[in-house]
Amino acid sequence: MTSIADNQIILILLSVFISSILALRLGKELY
């Protein structure tokens, strides 16, 4: 069970990281 939880945490961190990069790119394009 711990391994599954760790995988979920890693997936969440990756999703947040990718979303932040996309947001920065969109912000740069707007400005």
C-alpha positions as CSV (number, residue, x, y, z in Angstrom):
1,M,0.0,0.0,0.0
2,T,2.8,2.4,0.8
3,S,4.3,1.9,-2.7
4,I,0.9,2.9,-4.2
5,A,0.7,6.0,-2.1
6,D,4.2,7.0,-3.1
7,N,3.3,6.5,-6.7
8,Q,0.3,8.7,-6.3
9,I,2.3,11.4,-4.6
10,I,4.9,11.3,-7.4
11,L,2.2,11.6,-10.0
12,I,0.6,14.5,-8.2
13,L,4.0,16.3,-8.0
14,L,4.7,15.7,-11.7
15,S,1.2,17.0,-12.7
16,V,1.7,20.2,-10.6
17,F,5.2,20.7,-12.0
18,I,4.0,20.3,-15.6
19,S,1.0,22.6,-15.0
20,S,3.2,25.3,-13.5
21,I,5.5,25.1,-16.5
22,L,2.6,25.5,-18.9
23,A,1.2,28.4,-16.8
24,L,4.6,30.1,-17.0
25,R,4.7,29.6,-20.8
26,L,1.2,31.0,-21.1
27,G,2.1,34.0,-18.9
28,K,5.2,34.8,-21.0
29,E,3.2,34.6,-24.2
30,L,0.5,37.0,-22.7
31,Y,3.2,39.4,-21.6
